Amino acid sequence: MEQVGFIGVGMMGGAIAARMIENGVPVLAFDNNPATLEQMCALGATAAASVRDVVDRAEIVFACLPNAEICRAVALSPEGVAGGSKVKVYIETSTLGGAEIIKLADEMAEHGITVLDSPVIGGVGAVKDNRLGVLTSGPTEAFERAKFALESFAGKLFYLGDKAGVGQAGKVVNNSVAYSSVLATCEAMALGLKAGLTMETALAIINQGSGANFFSERVFPATIMKGLFEGTGAIEIGVKDVKCFLEEAEHLGMETPVAKSINSIQKQILAAGPPRRDTMTIFHYFTDLAGLPRQG
């Protein structure tokens, strides 16, 4: 099977690339963290020396990066993707917002490179369980060209049409709901503990009733219930994701009071510090408000 490039093989990118390898897709990987790249190679990837090395050796290249600024730098810097001699299709799995991906697609087209807007939904656990949603939009020919690689890690692949930006819209629609579930579940669990329920009982009640959600059913039991407060991604990523939802709403001329409230609470949690802590430590914020000892 054709080798594909992959730039950014951290927590999420690494899980995706590993799934591709498991399903027979050869991966040429690069990450600016040598230890992360070494771990990827231990799973079967071939190491590239740089971003430019990836795009000089692979026609189809994926990227999974933290934010729009890094995405633009990787794509358009002097040694970035745009200068590659072989790359033809550049697939952004990052969440960077509709306006940013449209601008990036236009700029990359000037270099003869087609961008597929292809964010993912479900997180690392969904990759491992073959439940990952992949939301792809962009030119049909490029989608068909890269479909074999997308299908290698997608639990469900959505093709959303030929315009960049639609994939990003789908991603932020999901993420706004997801982060509302995280905040509401953590707050409710803290109240249950304060009232005298055990954590097990409070969670069972939520999951038995109409409050059940992805976070309460899958994430909370696998992390917080086990005293694990790392491995799901930094709080800053969630703040960025909801910010992208608000920017999309502004572009569409919509009022979104729920998302604004979520974003406000996220900023309060972020300000409580320390930076770069895991999303699951949101639970600590609510147990602190309740005057309860921290779990884990």
C-alpha positions as CSV (number, residue, x, y, z in Angstrom):
1,M,0.0,0.0,0.0
2,E,1.2,3.6,-0.7
3,Q,3.2,5.3,2.0
4,V,1.7,8.4,3.5
5,G,3.3,11.2,5.4
6,F,2.3,12.2,8.9
7,I,3.4,15.4,10.6
8,G,2.6,15.7,14.3
9,V,2.4,12.3,16.0
10,G,1.7,13.4,19.6
11,M,-1.2,12.0,21.6
12,M,-3.9,12.2,18.9
13,G,-1.8,12.1,15.8
14,G,0.2,9.2,17.2
15,A,-3.0,7.2,17.8
16,I,-4.2,7.9,14.3
17,A,-0.8,7.0,12.7
18,A,-0.6,3.8,14.8
19,R,-4.1,2.7,13.6
20,M,-3.0,3.4,10.0
21,I,0.1,1.2,10.5
22,E,-2.1,-1.6,12.1
23,N,-4.2,-1.6,9.0
24,G,-1.4,-1.8,6.6
25,V,-0.7,1.8,5.6
26,P,3.1,2.6,5.7
27,V,3.7,5.8,7.5
28,L,6.5,8.3,7.1
29,A,6.4,10.3,10.4
30,F,7.9,13.5,11.7
31,D,7.5,15.2,15.1
32,N,9.6,18.0,16.6
33,N,9.8,15.9,19.8
34,P,12.4,13.3,19.2
35,A,11.0,11.0,22.0
36,T,7.6,11.1,20.4
37,L,9.0,10.3,17.0
38,E,11.0,7.4,18.5
39,Q,7.8,6.0,20.1
40,M,6.1,6.2,16.7
41,C,8.9,4.4,15.0
42,A,8.8,1.6,17.6
43,L,5.2,1.0,16.4
44,G,6.3,0.6,12.8
45,A,6.6,4.1,11.3
46,T,9.6,5.3,9.3
47,A,11.2,8.4,10.7
48,A,11.6,11.5,8.5
49,A,14.2,14.1,9.3
50,S,12.0,17.1,8.9
51,V,8.7,18.4,7.6
52,R,10.4,19.0,4.3
53,D,11.7,15.5,4.2
54,V,8.1,14.2,4.6
55,V,6.7,16.3,1.8
56,D,9.6,15.5,-0.5
57,R,8.9,11.7,-0.1
58,A,5.1,11.3,0.1
59,E,2.2,12.5,-2.2
60,I,-0.4,12.2,0.6
61,V,0.5,13.9,3.8
62,F,-1.5,14.2,7.1
63,A,-1.1,16.8,9.8
64,C,-2.3,16.7,13.4
65,L,-1.3,19.9,15.2
66,P,-2.3,21.9,18.3
67,N,-3.6,25.2,16.8
68,A,-4.0,27.4,13.8
69,E,-0.7,29.3,14.3
70,I,1.3,26.1,14.3
71,C,-0.7,24.7,11.3
72,R,0.1,27.8,9.3
73,A,3.8,27.7,10.2
74,V,4.1,24.0,9.3
75,A,2.3,24.5,6.0
76,L,3.7,27.8,4.8
77,S,7.1,28.4,6.4
78,P,10.2,28.4,4.2
79,E,10.9,24.8,5.0
80,G,7.2,23.8,5.3
81,V,4.7,21.7,3.3
82,A,4.2,24.2,0.5
83,G,7.7,23.8,-0.7
84,G,7.6,20.0,-0.9
85,S,8.6,18.4,-4.2
86,K,6.2,15.4,-4.0
87,V,3.2,16.2,-1.9
88,K,-0.1,16.6,-3.8
89,V,-2.8,16.2,-1.1
90,Y,-2.4,17.7,2.3
91,I,-4.9,16.5,4.9
92,E,-5.5,18.7,8.0
93,T,-6.9,16.6,10.9
94,S,-6.3,19.6,13.2
95,T,-9.1,21.8,14.6
96,L,-8.2,25.3,13.4
97,G,-11.6,26.9,12.4
98,G,-13.5,27.4,9.2
99,A,-12.0,30.7,8.1
100,E,-8.4,29.5,8.7
101,I,-8.8,26.2,6.7
102,I,-10.4,28.1,3.8
103,K,-7.5,30.6,3.8
104,L,-5.0,27.8,4.1
105,A,-6.6,25.8,1.2
106,D,-6.4,28.8,-1.1
107,E,-2.8,29.5,-0.2
108,M,-1.7,25.9,-0.7
109,A,-3.5,25.7,-4.0
110,E,-1.1,28.4,-5.3
111,H,1.6,25.8,-4.7
112,G,-0.3,23.0,-6.5
113,I,-1.3,21.3,-3.3
114,T,-4.9,20.3,-2.6
115,V,-6.0,20.6,1.1
116,L,-8.6,18.3,2.6
117,D,-10.3,19.7,5.7
118,S,-10.5,16.5,7.8
119,P,-10.9,17.0,11.6
120,V,-11.7,14.1,13.8
121,I,-14.2,13.5,16.6
122,G,-14.1,11.0,19.5
123,G,-10.6,11.3,20.9
124,V,-7.8,8.8,21.4
125,G,-10.1,6.2,23.0
126,A,-12.3,6.3,19.9
127,V,-9.3,5.6,17.6
128,K,-8.4,2.5,19.6
129,D,-12.0,1.3,19.7
130,N,-12.6,2.0,16.0
131,R,-15.2,4.6,16.8
132,L,-13.4,7.7,15.5
133,G,-15.5,10.0,13.3
134,V,-13.6,11.6,10.4
135,L,-15.2,14.7,8.9
136,T,-13.7,15.4,5.5
137,S,-14.5,18.2,3.0
138,G,-12.6,19.3,-0.1
139,P,-12.3,18.4,-3.8
140,T,-13.8,15.1,-4.6
141,E,-10.8,13.9,-6.7
142,A,-8.4,14.5,-3.7
143,F,-10.9,12.7,-1.3
144,E,-11.0,9.7,-3.6
145,R,-7.2,9.7,-3.9
146,A,-6.7,9.7,-0.1
147,K,-9.8,7.6,0.8
148,F,-7.8,4.4,1.5
149,A,-5.8,6.2,4.1
150,L,-8.7,7.9,5.7
151,E,-10.7,4.7,5.9
152,S,-7.7,3.0,7.6
153,F,-8.3,4.8,10.9
154,A,-12.0,6.0,10.6
155,G,-14.7,4.3,12.5
156,K,-17.1,6.3,10.4
157,L,-15.9,8.5,7.5
158,F,-18.2,11.5,6.6
159,Y,-17.6,13.2,3.2
160,L,-19.2,16.6,3.6
161,G,-18.8,18.1,0.1
162,D,-16.1,19.8,-2.0
163,K,-15.6,23.0,0.1
164,A,-13.0,23.4,2.8
165,G,-14.5,24.6,6.0
166,V,-17.5,22.3,6.2
167,G,-15.4,19.7,8.1
168,Q,-14.4,22.3,10.6
169,A,-18.0,23.4,11.1
170,G,-18.9,19.8,11.8
171,K,-16.1,19.4,14.3
172,V,-17.0,22.5,16.3
173,V,-20.7,21.4,16.4
174,N,-19.6,18.2,18.1
175,N,-17.0,19.8,20.4
176,S,-19.4,22.4,21.8
177,V,-21.8,19.7,22.9
178,A,-18.9,17.6,24.2
179,Y,-17.4,20.3,26.4
180,S,-20.9,21.2,27.8
181,S,-21.2,17.5,28.8
182,V,-17.7,17.6,30.5
183,L,-18.6,20.6,32.5
184,A,-22.1,19.6,33.5
185,T,-21.0,16.1,34.4
186,C,-18.1,17.2,36.6
187,E,-20.3,19.8,38.3
188,A,-23.1,17.3,39.0
189,M,-20.7,14.7,40.3
190,A,-19.2,17.2,42.7
191,L,-22.7,18.0,44.0
192,G,-23.4,14.3,44.4
193,L,-20.3,13.8,46.4
194,K,-21.1,16.9,48.6
195,A,-24.6,15.4,49.3
196,G,-23.1,12.1,50.5
197,L,-23.3,9.9,47.4
198,T,-20.3,7.8,46.5
199,M,-18.7,8.5,43.2
200,E,-19.8,5.1,41.9
201,T,-23.4,5.7,42.8
202,A,-23.6,9.3,41.5
203,L,-22.2,8.2,38.1
204,A,-24.5,5.2,37.9
205,I,-27.5,7.4,38.5
206,I,-26.4,9.8,35.7
207,N,-25.8,6.9,33.3
208,Q,-29.1,5.2,34.2
209,G,-31.1,8.3,33.5
210,S,-31.5,10.9,30.8
211,G,-28.2,12.6,31.9
212,A,-26.1,9.8,30.3
213,N,-23.6,11.2,27.8
214,F,-20.3,10.2,26.1
215,F,-18.2,11.7,28.9
216,S,-20.2,10.1,31.7
217,E,-20.4,6.7,30.0
218,R,-17.0,6.3,28.5
219,V,-14.4,8.9,29.6
220,F,-15.2,9.5,33.3
221,P,-15.2,5.7,34.2
222,A,-11.9,5.2,32.3
223,T,-10.1,8.2,33.9
224,I,-11.4,10.0,36.9
225,M,-13.0,6.9,38.5
226,K,-9.6,5.3,38.3
227,G,-7.8,8.3,39.7
228,L,-6.2,9.1,36.3
229,F,-5.9,12.8,35.5
230,E,-3.7,12.7,32.4
231,G,-3.7,11.4,28.9
232,T,-6.8,13.1,27.4
233,G,-5.2,16.3,26.2
234,A,-4.6,19.8,27.7
235,I,-7.4,22.1,28.9
236,E,-6.2,24.7,26.5
237,I,-7.2,22.5,23.5
238,G,-10.8,22.6,24.7
239,V,-10.8,26.3,25.2
240,K,-9.5,26.6,21.6
241,D,-12.1,24.3,20.3
242,V,-15.1,26.2,21.8
243,K,-13.5,29.5,20.6
244,C,-13.6,28.1,17.1
245,F,-17.3,27.3,17.6
246,L,-17.9,30.9,18.6
247,E,-16.0,32.3,15.6
248,E,-18.0,30.1,13.3
249,A,-21.2,31.3,14.9
250,E,-20.1,34.9,14.5
251,H,-19.3,34.3,10.8
252,L,-22.9,32.9,10.4
253,G,-24.5,35.7,12.3
254,M,-25.8,33.5,15.1
255,E,-26.2,34.1,18.8
256,T,-24.8,31.2,20.9
257,P,-25.4,31.9,24.6
258,V,-24.7,28.3,25.7
259,A,-21.3,28.1,24.0
260,K,-20.4,31.6,25.4
261,S,-21.2,30.3,28.9
262,I,-19.0,27.2,28.3
263,N,-16.2,29.3,27.1
264,S,-16.5,31.7,30.1
265,I,-16.3,28.7,32.5
266,Q,-13.4,27.2,30.6
267,K,-11.4,30.5,30.9
268,Q,-12.1,30.5,34.7
269,I,-10.8,26.9,35.0
270,L,-7.8,27.8,32.9
271,A,-7.0,30.8,35.0
272,A,-7.0,28.7,38.1
273,G,-3.8,27.1,36.8
274,P,-1.4,25.5,36.4
275,P,-1.1,25.6,32.6
276,R,-1.1,22.5,30.3
277,R,-2.8,20.3,32.8
278,D,-5.1,17.6,31.5
279,T,-8.7,18.1,30.7
280,M,-9.8,15.6,33.4
281,T,-8.5,18.1,36.1
282,I,-11.6,20.1,35.3
283,F,-13.1,17.8,38.0
284,H,-10.7,19.3,40.5
285,Y,-12.1,22.8,39.8
286,F,-15.6,21.7,40.7
287,T,-14.6,19.7,43.8
288,D,-12.6,22.7,44.9
289,L,-15.8,24.9,44.6
290,A,-17.7,22.3,46.6
291,G,-15.0,22.4,49.4
292,L,-14.2,18.7,48.8
293,P,-10.9,16.9,48.9
294,R,-9.4,16.3,45.4
295,Q,-9.7,12.9,43.9
296,G,-6.6,11.1,42.6
